[in-house]
Amino acid sequence: MLKPQHLLTLRAVVRTGSFVIAARDLGYTASAISQQISALEKETGLVLFEREAHGIRATAAAHRLVDLSVPVLAAMDDLGHQVHELATGATGRLRLGSFPTASVRLVPAALSALTATHPRAQIRLEEGEPDELVDALNDGDLDVALVYEYGLSPRQWPDGMARHHLVREDLVLLRPRGSGLSSRLAGLSRTRWITSSEGTAGALSLTRLCAAAGVEAAVAFRSNNYDVVRELVSAGLGVAIVPGLGHSPGDSTGDAVEATRLAQRSAFRRVMALHRSENSNPLLGTMIRSLRSAVPAEDPYVHPAQDEQTA
C-alpha cells in the first residue's frame, strides 16, 4: 500500500527538483528522502527520477503520480482534521479563499451567519486573486473560493470545479462631483482614467468598453485597491469604472463622487463560489448559503444571482 508520507515527499522533490532542497523543506536528511523515493519506486514499479551527474530529473510518471495524489492527500488531510474535531467535540473545519473586495463586502456577514449556527466551526480565510485561489483549490489547500469574471473577459474554469453564482455587479462610472464631465463613455475622450494594474481583468474590461464607445482610455493612475481609486476620483484626478462591490454609495467619498451605472449589456462582473466537485466537506453547503445571504440587499449596483450550480 502506498504511504501518504512517500507521496508528500514525491510532491516536494518534483516541486523543488532536488533531494537536498526537499529534505530541508520537509525536515529530513537527503539520504532519508532518497530512501523514501526508492521505496515508492519499488512499491509502484515506476521510474520516478532519472539520476544525472549533477542532479535529478522527474519523469512523466512522477508528474502524473503527483497529479493523482492531490485529491488523495487532500482527503487524508481532511480526515486527520475531522478525527481531531471528533475527539475535541468541534464541528468541522473549512478553508475559504476570497479576493479582497469580497473579503470586505461579503465575507464578514457570511462568516457571522455561519458561526451563528456553527459556533465551534473552524474557518480559515486566505486572500488572493482568482488565479491564485484556483491553484489553491486544485492543490487541495482550499475548500471553497470566491472568484470573479467580467462580462467582457469571460474565463474558462478548470474541469472538476462546481460553480455557484452569487452576485452580478453593475460596472459603475465614477466622476468627481460637480466636474461637468459626461456620464457617457463617448464624451470622455480627453479625460484621465484611473484603473487597476495593467493586464488585470478590470483594466482589460475598461479598454474594451472604451474602445466600443470609440474612446481610448488615457490611464494616469493604477491601483488594485478600490478605496484608493475612489479617493483619487474624489480628489478630481480622473474618472474610473469599478464593479458594484467596489463602490459603496454610503462611504466617505459619497459626497465627492458621482456614480452612474453603465448601460452596456456587457458592463457587469459576476462573482461565484468555486469548489472541487468531489469535495465532501459538510460545512461547504452552509458556507455557500451564508455567502448568498451576505449579498447587500440595498445596494443599487449589486444584485443577487439565482443559484446556477455548474459542474
DABELQUI-V961430 format. One record per pair of residues at least 12 apart in sequence whose C-alpha atoms are under 6 Angstrom apart, sorted by the first residue. I is the first residue (numbers start at 1). J is the second residue. D is the distance in whole Angstrom. If there is no record, write none. Layout:
# DABELQUI-V961430
i->[I,I]
j->[J,J]
d->[D,D]
This chain:
# DABELQUI-V961430
i->[6,11,48,48,70,74,90,91,91,92,93,93,93,94,95,95,95,95,96,96,96,96,97,97,97,97,98,98,98,99,99,99,106,109,110,110,110,113,114,130,144,144,145,145,146,146,147,147,148,148,149,149,150,151,151,151,152,152,160,160,161,161,161,161,162,162,162,162,162,162,163,163,163,163,164,164,164,164,165,165,165,165,166,166,166,166,166,167,167,167,167,167,168,168,168,169,169,169,169,169,169,170,170,170,170,171,171,171,171,171,171,172,172,172,172,172,173,173,173,173,174,174,174,174,175,175,175,176,176,176,176,177,177,177,186,189,192,192,192,192,193,193,193,193,193,193,194,194,194,194,194,195,196,196,196,197,226,234,234,244,244]
j->[36,66,61,62,139,140,120,120,121,121,121,122,123,123,123,124,142,143,124,125,144,145,125,126,127,145,127,145,146,127,128,129,294,294,290,291,294,290,290,147,274,275,273,274,272,273,271,272,270,271,269,270,269,266,268,269,205,266,276,277,275,276,277,311,274,275,276,277,310,311,273,274,309,310,272,273,308,309,272,305,307,308,271,272,292,304,305,270,271,303,304,305,269,270,303,243,244,268,269,301,302,243,244,268,301,242,243,244,262,267,268,241,242,260,261,262,240,241,259,260,239,240,258,259,239,257,258,233,234,236,257,256,257,258,213,215,218,219,220,238,218,219,220,238,239,240,219,221,222,239,240,222,222,223,224,222,246,256,257,301,302]
d->[6,6,6,5,6,5,5,6,5,5,6,5,6,5,6,5,5,5,6,5,5,6,6,5,6,4,5,6,5,5,5,5,5,5,5,5,5,6,6,5,6,5,6,5,6,5,6,6,5,4,6,5,4,5,5,6,6,6,6,6,6,5,5,6,6,5,6,5,5,4,6,5,5,5,5,5,6,5,4,6,6,6,6,5,6,6,5,6,5,6,5,5,6,5,5,6,5,5,5,6,5,6,5,5,5,6,4,6,6,5,5,5,5,5,5,6,6,5,6,5,6,5,6,5,5,6,5,6,5,5,5,5,5,5,5,5,6,6,6,5,6,4,6,5,5,6,6,5,6,6,5,5,5,5,5,5,6,5,5,5,5]
